[in-house]
């Protein structure tokens, strides 16, 4: 097994499997021959986790043609859906309406890979994770952005304000469950080719439910109020974080895992609540947040 990275960070969790992995240092953004170098490894299976531009998908597919490739797994995102019209959301929906360049590039890659599967049997599978979380990760907070200070505010029992009525949804998924779905797609290759699958937990979580869970985690009484969007954006105060919130909650929905369960036997091990609690305990253990004594 070969793991490709830029070599700038360590794995979030220790595992003896890393001792058996060959580590290759490559930078996709800086190396014009990245796809060709991956193809030269002549791998049977390629799991592409760091592909953010449709042009890179074109290059990878062309480079892998003629190798001994039997399976290419593309990591897309639920962001590819954008706003949806019906719930639950079907991962194989081809009428997606992404809201930003990230989502558009993921969706265009999905369309291209499905077309390549239909026309030349290019062996592609698409996995669409939610907000990947767990120990070691910086996760999406009850505001729908990456601000970590909100957890310290909640831990002190102080009031927080949520946008609108706090009923928009988030979709955390434990990193282990994302890995589970990739593994099951590989082991059930004949059923996963040409398919898209959501890598999410069974349930979604409202902003209000998330905030309430955090007050409970810190043994505080919920102290939650609400503001209309413009007033909340002013209250939050950080333009970049407010934008991050918008793109998360504007896509609120419920993402079906039915085809993953039926075809691949996917069954999330972690509830969304357990995933969030583990992540915040890791924050405490790593001093990402500091609690008043």
Beta strands, then each sheet from edge to edge (+ up, - down):
strand 1: 2-5
strand 2: 22-25
strand 3: 45-48
strand 4: 71-77
strand 5: 124-129
strand 6: 131-133
strand 7: 160-163
strand 8: 169-170
strand 9: 172-174
strand 10: 196-199
strand 11: 205-206
strand 12: 224-227
sheet 1: 1+ 2+
sheet 2: 3+ 4+ 5+ 10+
sheet 3: 6+ 9+
sheet 4: 7+ 12+
sheet 5: 8+ 11-
end
